Amino acid sequence: MAHRIARSFRDKGESIEDLRQVAAVGLLKAVNNYDPQQGPFESYAIPTIRGELRRHFRDHMWDVHVPSRVRACATRFTSPAKSWRSSPAAARNPASAPSPPTRA
């Protein structure tokens, strides 16, 4: 189960061996924290393994550590500008288009 979930993350810049190890850690966490009274094991294990893989990408795949609140803020600001540029209003008046964020 863990290897199958790890394969779904394989095209994101990390080797499959590393992904399998991270997924195995997620599986171990699921085994250790599972409460049979809460329902089937798979419904608990799959989100736990996926969460561990996502946490790995969040924490280890950036060259410079950027806090998640800053990344969320950047996404919030760049998404409206992209959608505005593709709107009919942007095609009529490109001079008023918001400029993309600059990198330092």
ABEGO torsion letter per residue (X at the ends): XAAAAAAAAAAAGBBAAAAAAAAAAAAAAAAAABBAAAEBAAAAAAAAAAAAAAAAAAAAABABBBBAAAAAAAAAAAAAAAAAAABAAAAABAAABBBBBBBX
